[in-house]
């Protein structure tokens, strides 16, 4: 039978400098992923007031709206990581969740925000299985746990980036009174935070 592309390469016997570069890049992607996931918590009160949301709606946006597609898509994304180019899968996931993060900043009501958060979860579901598979492909067995540790560090740094970096961005845009975006017009400070974070992901 045909061996899937991701499984065809034997485990390396030596961990190269490029392997550490791969782990660092994956950690950066994980950082961006977690940052986008937690940004809503930084601008919660501004979103609530601007969109006239209830506490229940805010709770749904913070948790279930993200988790639903993240969970449902994780296993299919794991299968895709077995049969397709994992770097392409990660790039596609990053593009989807970054665009969805921008959509969060452009949402005008609960429904639009809910759908945008669903898509953030969908895009982020592609990262974990593909990243773990890539680390296993580049690291020798005696260094594999260290490679995973570098990658997982991105999650902790992402939470810090969301609250510290997101807070700093929110303050910056608040002092400027928002930012003008072509086609979208003048965006309020909380909307500007989402769009700025999305641009970071898309550039990366």
Buried (B, 14 or more C-beta within 10 A) or exposed (E): EEEEEBEEEEEBEEBEEEBBEBBBBBBBBBBBBBBBBBBBEBBBEBBBEBBEBEEEBBEBBBEEBBEBBBEBBBEEBBEBBBEBBBEEBBBBBBBBBBBBBBBBBBBEEBEBBBBBBBBBBBBBBBBBBBBBBBBBBBBBEEBBEBBBEBBBBBBEBBBBBBBEBBEEBBEBBBEEEBBEBEEEEEBBBBBBBBBBBBBBBBEE
